[in-house]
């Protein structure tokens, strides 16, 4: 099992969050169980094993998440930097599944029926939009979907797949949802992937606390 983050040069706030997130995870994990994929030769100072990777050569920095597909461990948890690990994340790997993620709040323009129509046009089963901030892979699924995820993302970028106006930010999520369609999923609950300020303010029980729009709160937290 490996905990994996991705970072790149020129994101000082992101690195402050990342350092805090890693610190929270290291209460349960050893340094060699935590990987930071550093894009484009970036060398930050992290209490983790740093792996160098080349940038994804299309569109924008968000696509660099695709670098997680090269992790050789069969079991992996990817986290965004604005997440505090609040309990032992090894327990989230229990059960028979290929990936876990929390269902994203439905965006009727960018997901929902739009995503269903694209899936049908590609001959894929219907799929949900997943919150990409915390994704668990088992059985090496991240490696198996690498090419398809990349190709689907590139199809959105080049407009071979339709995208409603204002939804370009969702290309990584849309292509990921399509790439994992049909694979065995066990959704993460709000107790497992908790959205601060959306699910409430009880910080005692969740495994993962995601500070999407409350990053300053995360930075003030005492660990």
PyMOL CGO cylinders between C-alpha atoms (Angstrom):
from pymol import cmd
from pymol.cgo import CYLINDER

trace = [
    CYLINDER, 0.00, 0.00, 0.00, 1.27, 3.44, -0.90, 0.3, 1, 1, 1, 1, 1, 1,
    CYLINDER, 1.27, 3.44, -0.90, 0.02, 6.97, -0.21, 0.3, 1, 1, 1, 1, 1, 1,
    CYLINDER, 0.02, 6.97, -0.21, 0.75, 9.20, -3.21, 0.3, 1, 1, 1, 1, 1, 1,
    CYLINDER, 0.75, 9.20, -3.21, 0.70, 12.96, -3.84, 0.3, 1, 1, 1, 1, 1, 1,
    CYLINDER, 0.70, 12.96, -3.84, 1.63, 15.00, -6.91, 0.3, 1, 1, 1, 1, 1, 1,
    CYLINDER, 1.63, 15.00, -6.91, 3.30, 18.42, -6.82, 0.3, 1, 1, 1, 1, 1, 1,
    CYLINDER, 3.30, 18.42, -6.82, 5.09, 20.82, -9.18, 0.3, 1, 1, 1, 1, 1, 1,
    CYLINDER, 5.09, 20.82, -9.18, 7.07, 24.04, -9.14, 0.3, 1, 1, 1, 1, 1, 1,
    CYLINDER, 7.07, 24.04, -9.14, 5.39, 27.41, -8.61, 0.3, 1, 1, 1, 1, 1, 1,
    CYLINDER, 5.39, 27.41, -8.61, 2.65, 26.39, -6.16, 0.3, 1, 1, 1, 1, 1, 1,
    CYLINDER, 2.65, 26.39, -6.16, 3.81, 27.69, -2.73, 0.3, 1, 1, 1, 1, 1, 1,
    CYLINDER, 3.81, 27.69, -2.73, 0.37, 27.46, -1.08, 0.3, 1, 1, 1, 1, 1, 1,
    CYLINDER, 0.37, 27.46, -1.08, -0.03, 23.92, -2.41, 0.3, 1, 1, 1, 1, 1, 1,
    CYLINDER, -0.03, 23.92, -2.41, 3.33, 22.94, -0.89, 0.3, 1, 1, 1, 1, 1, 1,
    CYLINDER, 3.33, 22.94, -0.89, 2.33, 24.37, 2.51, 0.3, 1, 1, 1, 1, 1, 1,
    CYLINDER, 2.33, 24.37, 2.51, -0.81, 22.27, 2.39, 0.3, 1, 1, 1, 1, 1, 1,
    CYLINDER, -0.81, 22.27, 2.39, 1.13, 19.24, 1.18, 0.3, 1, 1, 1, 1, 1, 1,
    CYLINDER, 1.13, 19.24, 1.18, 3.62, 19.45, 4.05, 0.3, 1, 1, 1, 1, 1, 1,
    CYLINDER, 3.62, 19.45, 4.05, 0.68, 19.58, 6.49, 0.3, 1, 1, 1, 1, 1, 1,
    CYLINDER, 0.68, 19.58, 6.49, -1.10, 16.65, 4.80, 0.3, 1, 1, 1, 1, 1, 1,
    CYLINDER, -1.10, 16.65, 4.80, 2.04, 14.51, 4.84, 0.3, 1, 1, 1, 1, 1, 1,
    CYLINDER, 2.04, 14.51, 4.84, 2.58, 15.34, 8.52, 0.3, 1, 1, 1, 1, 1, 1,
    CYLINDER, 2.58, 15.34, 8.52, -0.94, 14.11, 9.29, 0.3, 1, 1, 1, 1, 1, 1,
    CYLINDER, -0.94, 14.11, 9.29, -0.38, 10.88, 7.36, 0.3, 1, 1, 1, 1, 1, 1,
    CYLINDER, -0.38, 10.88, 7.36, 2.98, 10.15, 8.96, 0.3, 1, 1, 1, 1, 1, 1,
    CYLINDER, 2.98, 10.15, 8.96, 1.22, 9.58, 12.28, 0.3, 1, 1, 1, 1, 1, 1,
    CYLINDER, 1.22, 9.58, 12.28, 0.31, 6.16, 10.83, 0.3, 1, 1, 1, 1, 1, 1,
    CYLINDER, 0.31, 6.16, 10.83, 2.68, 5.62, 7.90, 0.3, 1, 1, 1, 1, 1, 1,
    CYLINDER, 2.68, 5.62, 7.90, 6.45, 5.32, 7.55, 0.3, 1, 1, 1, 1, 1, 1,
    CYLINDER, 6.45, 5.32, 7.55, 8.31, 7.71, 5.28, 0.3, 1, 1, 1, 1, 1, 1,
    CYLINDER, 8.31, 7.71, 5.28, 8.83, 5.05, 2.61, 0.3, 1, 1, 1, 1, 1, 1,
    CYLINDER, 8.83, 5.05, 2.61, 5.06, 4.45, 2.47, 0.3, 1, 1, 1, 1, 1, 1,
    CYLINDER, 5.06, 4.45, 2.47, 4.43, 8.05, 1.37, 0.3, 1, 1, 1, 1, 1, 1,
    CYLINDER, 4.43, 8.05, 1.37, 5.38, 9.11, -2.16, 0.3, 1, 1, 1, 1, 1, 1,
    CYLINDER, 5.38, 9.11, -2.16, 5.47, 12.62, -3.59, 0.3, 1, 1, 1, 1, 1, 1,
    CYLINDER, 5.47, 12.62, -3.59, 5.62, 12.67, -7.40, 0.3, 1, 1, 1, 1, 1, 1,
    CYLINDER, 5.62, 12.67, -7.40, 7.52, 15.87, -8.24, 0.3, 1, 1, 1, 1, 1, 1,
    CYLINDER, 7.52, 15.87, -8.24, 6.82, 17.08, -11.76, 0.3, 1, 1, 1, 1, 1, 1,
    CYLINDER, 6.82, 17.08, -11.76, 9.41, 18.57, -14.08, 0.3, 1, 1, 1, 1, 1, 1,
    CYLINDER, 9.41, 18.57, -14.08, 12.52, 18.34, -11.91, 0.3, 1, 1, 1, 1, 1, 1,
    CYLINDER, 12.52, 18.34, -11.91, 10.96, 20.12, -8.92, 0.3, 1, 1, 1, 1, 1, 1,
    CYLINDER, 10.96, 20.12, -8.92, 12.65, 19.31, -5.60, 0.3, 1, 1, 1, 1, 1, 1,
    CYLINDER, 12.65, 19.31, -5.60, 10.61, 20.30, -2.57, 0.3, 1, 1, 1, 1, 1, 1,
    CYLINDER, 10.61, 20.30, -2.57, 11.53, 19.48, 1.03, 0.3, 1, 1, 1, 1, 1, 1,
    CYLINDER, 11.53, 19.48, 1.03, 9.02, 16.81, 2.06, 0.3, 1, 1, 1, 1, 1, 1,
    CYLINDER, 9.02, 16.81, 2.06, 8.98, 14.16, 4.79, 0.3, 1, 1, 1, 1, 1, 1,
    CYLINDER, 8.98, 14.16, 4.79, 8.31, 11.51, 2.16, 0.3, 1, 1, 1, 1, 1, 1,
    CYLINDER, 8.31, 11.51, 2.16, 9.94, 9.58, -0.68, 0.3, 1, 1, 1, 1, 1, 1,
    CYLINDER, 9.94, 9.58, -0.68, 10.19, 11.99, -3.64, 0.3, 1, 1, 1, 1, 1, 1,
    CYLINDER, 10.19, 11.99, -3.64, 9.90, 10.56, -7.16, 0.3, 1, 1, 1, 1, 1, 1,
    CYLINDER, 9.90, 10.56, -7.16, 10.72, 12.66, -10.22, 0.3, 1, 1, 1, 1, 1, 1,
    CYLINDER, 10.72, 12.66, -10.22, 8.36, 12.61, -13.22, 0.3, 1, 1, 1, 1, 1, 1,
    CYLINDER, 8.36, 12.61, -13.22, 7.99, 14.45, -16.50, 0.3, 1, 1, 1, 1, 1, 1,
    CYLINDER, 7.99, 14.45, -16.50, 4.98, 16.73, -16.98, 0.3, 1, 1, 1, 1, 1, 1,
    CYLINDER, 4.98, 16.73, -16.98, 2.02, 15.46, -18.96, 0.3, 1, 1, 1, 1, 1, 1,
    CYLINDER, 2.02, 15.46, -18.96, 2.50, 17.20, -22.34, 0.3, 1, 1, 1, 1, 1, 1,
    CYLINDER, 2.50, 17.20, -22.34, -1.09, 18.37, -22.81, 0.3, 1, 1, 1, 1, 1, 1,
    CYLINDER, -1.09, 18.37, -22.81, -3.14, 21.32, -21.67, 0.3, 1, 1, 1, 1, 1, 1,
    CYLINDER, -3.14, 21.32, -21.67, -2.69, 22.11, -17.95, 0.3, 1, 1, 1, 1, 1, 1,
    CYLINDER, -2.69, 22.11, -17.95, -1.18, 21.25, -14.58, 0.3, 1, 1, 1, 1, 1, 1,
    CYLINDER, -1.18, 21.25, -14.58, -4.22, 19.26, -13.40, 0.3, 1, 1, 1, 1, 1, 1,
    CYLINDER, -4.22, 19.26, -13.40, -3.41, 16.59, -15.97, 0.3, 1, 1, 1, 1, 1, 1,
    CYLINDER, -3.41, 16.59, -15.97, -0.19, 15.83, -14.07, 0.3, 1, 1, 1, 1, 1, 1,
    CYLINDER, -0.19, 15.83, -14.07, -2.35, 13.66, -11.81, 0.3, 1, 1, 1, 1, 1, 1,
    CYLINDER, -2.35, 13.66, -11.81, -2.01, 11.04, -14.54, 0.3, 1, 1, 1, 1, 1, 1,
    CYLINDER, -2.01, 11.04, -14.54, 1.53, 10.44, -13.23, 0.3, 1, 1, 1, 1, 1, 1,
    CYLINDER, 1.53, 10.44, -13.23, 0.02, 8.32, -10.45, 0.3, 1, 1, 1, 1, 1, 1,
    CYLINDER, 0.02, 8.32, -10.45, -0.58, 5.61, -13.06, 0.3, 1, 1, 1, 1, 1, 1,
    CYLINDER, -0.58, 5.61, -13.06, 3.15, 4.81, -13.05, 0.3, 1, 1, 1, 1, 1, 1,
    CYLINDER, 3.15, 4.81, -13.05, 3.24, 3.80, -9.37, 0.3, 1, 1, 1, 1, 1, 1,
    CYLINDER, 3.24, 3.80, -9.37, 4.17, 0.12, -9.32, 0.3, 1, 1, 1, 1, 1, 1,
    CYLINDER, 4.17, 0.12, -9.32, 2.36, -0.83, -6.10, 0.3, 1, 1, 1, 1, 1, 1,
    CYLINDER, 2.36, -0.83, -6.10, -0.91, -2.67, -6.70, 0.3, 1, 1, 1, 1, 1, 1,
    CYLINDER, -0.91, -2.67, -6.70, -2.60, -0.81, -3.83, 0.3, 1, 1, 1, 1, 1, 1,
    CYLINDER, -2.60, -0.81, -3.83, -2.45, 2.97, -3.72, 0.3, 1, 1, 1, 1, 1, 1,
    CYLINDER, -2.45, 2.97, -3.72, -4.29, 5.97, -2.28, 0.3, 1, 1, 1, 1, 1, 1,
    CYLINDER, -4.29, 5.97, -2.28, -3.92, 9.26, -4.14, 0.3, 1, 1, 1, 1, 1, 1,
    CYLINDER, -3.92, 9.26, -4.14, -4.66, 12.44, -2.15, 0.3, 1, 1, 1, 1, 1, 1,
    CYLINDER, -4.66, 12.44, -2.15, -4.88, 16.12, -3.04, 0.3, 1, 1, 1, 1, 1, 1,
    CYLINDER, -4.88, 16.12, -3.04, -2.74, 18.30, -0.78, 0.3, 1, 1, 1, 1, 1, 1,
    CYLINDER, -2.74, 18.30, -0.78, -5.71, 19.96, 0.95, 0.3, 1, 1, 1, 1, 1, 1,
    CYLINDER, -5.71, 19.96, 0.95, -6.65, 16.79, 2.85, 0.3, 1, 1, 1, 1, 1, 1,
    CYLINDER, -6.65, 16.79, 2.85, -5.83, 15.88, 6.46, 0.3, 1, 1, 1, 1, 1, 1,
    CYLINDER, -5.83, 15.88, 6.46, -5.41, 12.19, 7.28, 0.3, 1, 1, 1, 1, 1, 1,
    CYLINDER, -5.41, 12.19, 7.28, -7.40, 11.74, 10.49, 0.3, 1, 1, 1, 1, 1, 1,
    CYLINDER, -7.40, 11.74, 10.49, -7.38, 7.95, 10.98, 0.3, 1, 1, 1, 1, 1, 1,
    CYLINDER, -7.38, 7.95, 10.98, -5.39, 4.93, 9.81, 0.3, 1, 1, 1, 1, 1, 1,
    CYLINDER, -5.39, 4.93, 9.81, -6.01, 4.88, 6.04, 0.3, 1, 1, 1, 1, 1, 1,
    CYLINDER, -6.01, 4.88, 6.04, -5.02, 1.22, 5.73, 0.3, 1, 1, 1, 1, 1, 1,
    CYLINDER, -5.02, 1.22, 5.73, -8.54, 0.40, 6.88, 0.3, 1, 1, 1, 1, 1, 1,
    CYLINDER, -8.54, 0.40, 6.88, -9.94, 2.02, 3.74, 0.3, 1, 1, 1, 1, 1, 1,
    CYLINDER, -9.94, 2.02, 3.74, -8.42, -0.80, 1.67, 0.3, 1, 1, 1, 1, 1, 1,
    CYLINDER, -8.42, -0.80, 1.67, -10.63, -3.48, 3.23, 0.3, 1, 1, 1, 1, 1, 1,
    CYLINDER, -10.63, -3.48, 3.23, -13.11, -5.14, 0.88, 0.3, 1, 1, 1, 1, 1, 1,
    CYLINDER, -13.11, -5.14, 0.88, -13.31, -6.48, -2.66, 0.3, 1, 1, 1, 1, 1, 1,
    CYLINDER, -13.31, -6.48, -2.66, -13.00, -3.61, -5.14, 0.3, 1, 1, 1, 1, 1, 1,
    CYLINDER, -13.00, -3.61, -5.14, -10.73, -2.14, -7.81, 0.3, 1, 1, 1, 1, 1, 1,
    CYLINDER, -10.73, -2.14, -7.81, -11.16, 1.51, -6.91, 0.3, 1, 1, 1, 1, 1, 1,
    CYLINDER, -11.16, 1.51, -6.91, -12.80, 3.71, -4.30, 0.3, 1, 1, 1, 1, 1, 1,
    CYLINDER, -12.80, 3.71, -4.30, -13.77, 7.37, -4.46, 0.3, 1, 1, 1, 1, 1, 1,
    CYLINDER, -13.77, 7.37, -4.46, -16.54, 9.58, -3.19, 0.3, 1, 1, 1, 1, 1, 1,
    CYLINDER, -16.54, 9.58, -3.19, -19.35, 10.36, -5.58, 0.3, 1, 1, 1, 1, 1, 1,
    CYLINDER, -19.35, 10.36, -5.58, -18.95, 13.97, -6.75, 0.3, 1, 1, 1, 1, 1, 1,
    CYLINDER, -18.95, 13.97, -6.75, -21.79, 16.41, -6.36, 0.3, 1, 1, 1, 1, 1, 1,
    CYLINDER, -21.79, 16.41, -6.36, -23.69, 16.24, -9.61, 0.3, 1, 1, 1, 1, 1, 1,
    CYLINDER, -23.69, 16.24, -9.61, -23.03, 19.05, -12.05, 0.3, 1, 1, 1, 1, 1, 1,
    CYLINDER, -23.03, 19.05, -12.05, -25.86, 18.79, -14.55, 0.3, 1, 1, 1, 1, 1, 1,
    CYLINDER, -25.86, 18.79, -14.55, -23.86, 20.65, -17.20, 0.3, 1, 1, 1, 1, 1, 1,
    CYLINDER, -23.86, 20.65, -17.20, -20.48, 18.93, -16.88, 0.3, 1, 1, 1, 1, 1, 1,
    CYLINDER, -20.48, 18.93, -16.88, -21.49, 15.51, -15.57, 0.3, 1, 1, 1, 1, 1, 1,
    CYLINDER, -21.49, 15.51, -15.57, -24.85, 13.84, -15.17, 0.3, 1, 1, 1, 1, 1, 1,
    CYLINDER, -24.85, 13.84, -15.17, -26.64, 13.26, -18.47, 0.3, 1, 1, 1, 1, 1, 1,
    CYLINDER, -26.64, 13.26, -18.47, -23.74, 14.76, -20.42, 0.3, 1, 1, 1, 1, 1, 1,
    CYLINDER, -23.74, 14.76, -20.42, -21.40, 12.10, -19.01, 0.3, 1, 1, 1, 1, 1, 1,
    CYLINDER, -21.40, 12.10, -19.01, -24.03, 9.41, -19.63, 0.3, 1, 1, 1, 1, 1, 1,
    CYLINDER, -24.03, 9.41, -19.63, -24.33, 10.42, -23.29, 0.3, 1, 1, 1, 1, 1, 1,
    CYLINDER, -24.33, 10.42, -23.29, -20.56, 10.30, -23.80, 0.3, 1, 1, 1, 1, 1, 1,
    CYLINDER, -20.56, 10.30, -23.80, -20.32, 6.88, -22.11, 0.3, 1, 1, 1, 1, 1, 1,
    CYLINDER, -20.32, 6.88, -22.11, -23.10, 5.54, -24.35, 0.3, 1, 1, 1, 1, 1, 1,
    CYLINDER, -23.10, 5.54, -24.35, -21.42, 6.94, -27.47, 0.3, 1, 1, 1, 1, 1, 1,
    CYLINDER, -21.42, 6.94, -27.47, -18.22, 5.09, -26.52, 0.3, 1, 1, 1, 1, 1, 1,
    CYLINDER, -18.22, 5.09, -26.52, -20.08, 1.84, -25.78, 0.3, 1, 1, 1, 1, 1, 1,
    CYLINDER, -20.08, 1.84, -25.78, -19.30, 2.10, -22.07, 0.3, 1, 1, 1, 1, 1, 1,
    CYLINDER, -19.30, 2.10, -22.07, -21.61, 1.44, -19.13, 0.3, 1, 1, 1, 1, 1, 1,
    CYLINDER, -21.61, 1.44, -19.13, -23.14, 4.41, -17.36, 0.3, 1, 1, 1, 1, 1, 1,
    CYLINDER, -23.14, 4.41, -17.36, -20.79, 5.92, -14.80, 0.3, 1, 1, 1, 1, 1, 1,
    CYLINDER, -20.79, 5.92, -14.80, -20.83, 8.52, -12.04, 0.3, 1, 1, 1, 1, 1, 1,
    CYLINDER, -20.83, 8.52, -12.04, -18.57, 11.51, -11.62, 0.3, 1, 1, 1, 1, 1, 1,
    CYLINDER, -18.57, 11.51, -11.62, -16.06, 10.85, -8.84, 0.3, 1, 1, 1, 1, 1, 1,
    CYLINDER, -16.06, 10.85, -8.84, -14.41, 13.32, -6.49, 0.3, 1, 1, 1, 1, 1, 1,
    CYLINDER, -14.41, 13.32, -6.49, -10.78, 13.16, -7.62, 0.3, 1, 1, 1, 1, 1, 1,
    CYLINDER, -10.78, 13.16, -7.62, -9.33, 14.48, -4.36, 0.3, 1, 1, 1, 1, 1, 1,
    CYLINDER, -9.33, 14.48, -4.36, -9.05, 11.01, -2.80, 0.3, 1, 1, 1, 1, 1, 1,
    CYLINDER, -9.05, 11.01, -2.80, -8.93, 7.89, -4.95, 0.3, 1, 1, 1, 1, 1, 1,
    CYLINDER, -8.93, 7.89, -4.95, -8.00, 4.37, -3.85, 0.3, 1, 1, 1, 1, 1, 1,
    CYLINDER, -8.00, 4.37, -3.85, -6.79, 1.77, -6.35, 0.3, 1, 1, 1, 1, 1, 1,
    CYLINDER, -6.79, 1.77, -6.35, -6.40, -1.97, -5.85, 0.3, 1, 1, 1, 1, 1, 1,
    CYLINDER, -6.40, -1.97, -5.85, -5.30, -4.81, -8.13, 0.3, 1, 1, 1, 1, 1, 1,
    CYLINDER, -5.30, -4.81, -8.13, -3.12, -2.41, -10.11, 0.3, 1, 1, 1, 1, 1, 1,
    CYLINDER, -3.12, -2.41, -10.11, -6.11, -0.71, -11.74, 0.3, 1, 1, 1, 1, 1, 1,
    CYLINDER, -6.11, -0.71, -11.74, -4.29, 2.64, -11.97, 0.3, 1, 1, 1, 1, 1, 1,
    CYLINDER, -4.29, 2.64, -11.97, -1.69, 1.06, -14.27, 0.3, 1, 1, 1, 1, 1, 1,
    CYLINDER, -1.69, 1.06, -14.27, -4.32, -0.75, -16.35, 0.3, 1, 1, 1, 1, 1, 1,
    CYLINDER, -4.32, -0.75, -16.35, -6.32, 2.42, -17.09, 0.3, 1, 1, 1, 1, 1, 1,
    CYLINDER, -6.32, 2.42, -17.09, -3.31, 4.66, -17.82, 0.3, 1, 1, 1, 1, 1, 1,
    CYLINDER, -3.31, 4.66, -17.82, -3.51, 4.68, -21.63, 0.3, 1, 1, 1, 1, 1, 1,
    CYLINDER, -3.51, 4.68, -21.63, -7.29, 4.95, -21.75, 0.3, 1, 1, 1, 1, 1, 1,
    CYLINDER, -7.29, 4.95, -21.75, -7.37, 7.77, -19.18, 0.3, 1, 1, 1, 1, 1, 1,
    CYLINDER, -7.37, 7.77, -19.18, -4.70, 9.68, -21.10, 0.3, 1, 1, 1, 1, 1, 1,
    CYLINDER, -4.70, 9.68, -21.10, -6.38, 9.11, -24.47, 0.3, 1, 1, 1, 1, 1, 1,
    CYLINDER, -6.38, 9.11, -24.47, -9.78, 10.19, -23.15, 0.3, 1, 1, 1, 1, 1, 1,
    CYLINDER, -9.78, 10.19, -23.15, -8.30, 13.31, -21.59, 0.3, 1, 1, 1, 1, 1, 1,
    CYLINDER, -8.30, 13.31, -21.59, -6.58, 14.17, -24.85, 0.3, 1, 1, 1, 1, 1, 1,
    CYLINDER, -6.58, 14.17, -24.85, -9.88, 13.63, -26.69, 0.3, 1, 1, 1, 1, 1, 1,
    CYLINDER, -9.88, 13.63, -26.69, -11.52, 16.26, -24.47, 0.3, 1, 1, 1, 1, 1, 1,
    CYLINDER, -11.52, 16.26, -24.47, -8.62, 18.68, -24.94, 0.3, 1, 1, 1, 1, 1, 1,
    CYLINDER, -8.62, 18.68, -24.94, -8.74, 18.35, -28.75, 0.3, 1, 1, 1, 1, 1, 1,
    CYLINDER, -8.74, 18.35, -28.75, -12.56, 18.58, -28.75, 0.3, 1, 1, 1, 1, 1, 1,
    CYLINDER, -12.56, 18.58, -28.75, -13.01, 15.10, -30.20, 0.3, 1, 1, 1, 1, 1, 1,
    CYLINDER, -13.01, 15.10, -30.20, -15.29, 14.56, -27.22, 0.3, 1, 1, 1, 1, 1, 1,
    CYLINDER, -15.29, 14.56, -27.22, -17.81, 17.33, -26.50, 0.3, 1, 1, 1, 1, 1, 1,
    CYLINDER, -17.81, 17.33, -26.50, -17.46, 19.58, -23.48, 0.3, 1, 1, 1, 1, 1, 1,
    CYLINDER, -17.46, 19.58, -23.48, -20.10, 22.13, -22.44, 0.3, 1, 1, 1, 1, 1, 1,
    CYLINDER, -20.10, 22.13, -22.44, -18.92, 25.73, -22.17, 0.3, 1, 1, 1, 1, 1, 1,
    CYLINDER, -18.92, 25.73, -22.17, -17.15, 26.34, -18.85, 0.3, 1, 1, 1, 1, 1, 1,
    CYLINDER, -17.15, 26.34, -18.85, -16.46, 22.66, -18.13, 0.3, 1, 1, 1, 1, 1, 1,
    CYLINDER, -16.46, 22.66, -18.13, -12.81, 22.38, -19.26, 0.3, 1, 1, 1, 1, 1, 1,
    CYLINDER, -12.81, 22.38, -19.26, -11.76, 22.22, -15.59, 0.3, 1, 1, 1, 1, 1, 1,
    CYLINDER, -11.76, 22.22, -15.59, -13.60, 18.87, -15.39, 0.3, 1, 1, 1, 1, 1, 1,
    CYLINDER, -13.60, 18.87, -15.39, -11.69, 17.14, -18.20, 0.3, 1, 1, 1, 1, 1, 1,
    CYLINDER, -11.69, 17.14, -18.20, -9.55, 15.10, -15.80, 0.3, 1, 1, 1, 1, 1, 1,
    CYLINDER, -9.55, 15.10, -15.80, -12.63, 14.05, -13.81, 0.3, 1, 1, 1, 1, 1, 1,
    CYLINDER, -12.63, 14.05, -13.81, -14.66, 13.24, -16.92, 0.3, 1, 1, 1, 1, 1, 1,
    CYLINDER, -14.66, 13.24, -16.92, -11.89, 11.18, -18.51, 0.3, 1, 1, 1, 1, 1, 1,
    CYLINDER, -11.89, 11.18, -18.51, -11.23, 9.37, -15.22, 0.3, 1, 1, 1, 1, 1, 1,
    CYLINDER, -11.23, 9.37, -15.22, -14.93, 8.52, -14.79, 0.3, 1, 1, 1, 1, 1, 1,
    CYLINDER, -14.93, 8.52, -14.79, -15.01, 7.05, -18.28, 0.3, 1, 1, 1, 1, 1, 1,
    CYLINDER, -15.01, 7.05, -18.28, -11.74, 5.13, -17.81, 0.3, 1, 1, 1, 1, 1, 1,
    CYLINDER, -11.74, 5.13, -17.81, -12.97, 3.36, -14.65, 0.3, 1, 1, 1, 1, 1, 1,
    CYLINDER, -12.97, 3.36, -14.65, -16.48, 2.70, -15.99, 0.3, 1, 1, 1, 1, 1, 1,
    CYLINDER, -16.48, 2.70, -15.99, -17.34, -0.97, -15.58, 0.3, 1, 1, 1, 1, 1, 1,
    CYLINDER, -17.34, -0.97, -15.58, -14.65, -1.66, -12.97, 0.3, 1, 1, 1, 1, 1, 1,
    CYLINDER, -14.65, -1.66, -12.97, -15.54, -2.77, -9.47, 0.3, 1, 1, 1, 1, 1, 1,
    CYLINDER, -15.54, -2.77, -9.47, -16.14, 0.23, -7.23, 0.3, 1, 1, 1, 1, 1, 1,
    CYLINDER, -16.14, 0.23, -7.23, -16.81, 0.60, -3.51, 0.3, 1, 1, 1, 1, 1, 1,
    CYLINDER, -16.81, 0.60, -3.51, -17.78, 4.28, -3.01, 0.3, 1, 1, 1, 1, 1, 1,
    CYLINDER, -17.78, 4.28, -3.01, -16.23, 6.23, -0.15, 0.3, 1, 1, 1, 1, 1, 1,
    CYLINDER, -16.23, 6.23, -0.15, -18.78, 7.52, 2.35, 0.3, 1, 1, 1, 1, 1, 1,
    CYLINDER, -18.78, 7.52, 2.35, -18.84, 11.00, 3.87, 0.3, 1, 1, 1, 1, 1, 1,
    CYLINDER, -18.84, 11.00, 3.87, -17.39, 9.47, 7.05, 0.3, 1, 1, 1, 1, 1, 1,
    CYLINDER, -17.39, 9.47, 7.05, -14.44, 8.22, 4.99, 0.3, 1, 1, 1, 1, 1, 1,
    CYLINDER, -14.44, 8.22, 4.99, -13.97, 11.24, 2.70, 0.3, 1, 1, 1, 1, 1, 1,
    CYLINDER, -13.97, 11.24, 2.70, -15.40, 14.20, 4.57, 0.3, 1, 1, 1, 1, 1, 1,
    CYLINDER, -15.40, 14.20, 4.57, -15.84, 17.61, 2.93, 0.3, 1, 1, 1, 1, 1, 1,
    CYLINDER, -15.84, 17.61, 2.93, -15.22, 20.31, 5.50, 0.3, 1, 1, 1, 1, 1, 1,
    CYLINDER, -15.22, 20.31, 5.50, -17.90, 23.00, 5.39, 0.3, 1, 1, 1, 1, 1, 1,
    CYLINDER, -17.90, 23.00, 5.39, -20.20, 20.79, 3.30, 0.3, 1, 1, 1, 1, 1, 1,
    CYLINDER, -20.20, 20.79, 3.30, -20.76, 17.73, 5.51, 0.3, 1, 1, 1, 1, 1, 1,
    CYLINDER, -20.76, 17.73, 5.51, -20.66, 19.75, 8.75, 0.3, 1, 1, 1, 1, 1, 1,
    CYLINDER, -20.66, 19.75, 8.75, -17.90, 20.56, 11.23, 0.3, 1, 1, 1, 1, 1, 1,
    CYLINDER, -17.90, 20.56, 11.23, -17.44, 17.33, 13.24, 0.3, 1, 1, 1, 1, 1, 1,
    CYLINDER, -17.44, 17.33, 13.24, -13.72, 16.60, 12.79, 0.3, 1, 1, 1, 1, 1, 1,
    CYLINDER, -13.72, 16.60, 12.79, -13.36, 13.63, 15.14, 0.3, 1, 1, 1, 1, 1, 1,
    CYLINDER, -13.36, 13.63, 15.14, -14.48, 10.60, 13.14, 0.3, 1, 1, 1, 1, 1, 1,
    CYLINDER, -14.48, 10.60, 13.14, -13.64, 10.99, 9.43, 0.3, 1, 1, 1, 1, 1, 1,
    CYLINDER, -13.64, 10.99, 9.43, -10.68, 9.18, 7.88, 0.3, 1, 1, 1, 1, 1, 1,
    CYLINDER, -10.68, 9.18, 7.88, -9.96, 12.01, 5.45, 0.3, 1, 1, 1, 1, 1, 1,
    CYLINDER, -9.96, 12.01, 5.45, -10.91, 15.67, 5.94, 0.3, 1, 1, 1, 1, 1, 1,
    CYLINDER, -10.91, 15.67, 5.94, -10.97, 17.61, 2.67, 0.3, 1, 1, 1, 1, 1, 1,
    CYLINDER, -10.97, 17.61, 2.67, -10.64, 21.40, 3.00, 0.3, 1, 1, 1, 1, 1, 1,
    CYLINDER, -10.64, 21.40, 3.00, -11.61, 22.27, -0.57, 0.3, 1, 1, 1, 1, 1, 1,
    CYLINDER, -11.61, 22.27, -0.57, -12.70, 25.87, 0.09, 0.3, 1, 1, 1, 1, 1, 1,
    CYLINDER, -12.70, 25.87, 0.09, -11.30, 26.21, 3.61, 0.3, 1, 1, 1, 1, 1, 1,
    CYLINDER, -11.30, 26.21, 3.61, -7.56, 25.83, 3.12, 0.3, 1, 1, 1, 1, 1, 1,
    CYLINDER, -7.56, 25.83, 3.12, -6.76, 28.47, 5.74, 0.3, 1, 1, 1, 1, 1, 1,
    CYLINDER, -6.76, 28.47, 5.74, -8.56, 26.34, 8.33, 0.3, 1, 1, 1, 1, 1, 1,
    CYLINDER, -8.56, 26.34, 8.33, -6.39, 23.37, 7.43, 0.3, 1, 1, 1, 1, 1, 1,
    CYLINDER, -6.39, 23.37, 7.43, -3.21, 25.41, 7.75, 0.3, 1, 1, 1, 1, 1, 1,
    CYLINDER, -3.21, 25.41, 7.75, -4.23, 26.54, 11.26, 0.3, 1, 1, 1, 1, 1, 1,
    CYLINDER, -4.23, 26.54, 11.26, -4.94, 23.01, 12.49, 0.3, 1, 1, 1, 1, 1, 1,
    CYLINDER, -4.94, 23.01, 12.49, -2.75, 21.57, 15.24, 0.3, 1, 1, 1, 1, 1, 1,
    CYLINDER, -2.75, 21.57, 15.24, -1.62, 17.99, 14.67, 0.3, 1, 1, 1, 1, 1, 1,
]
cmd.load_cgo(trace, "trace")
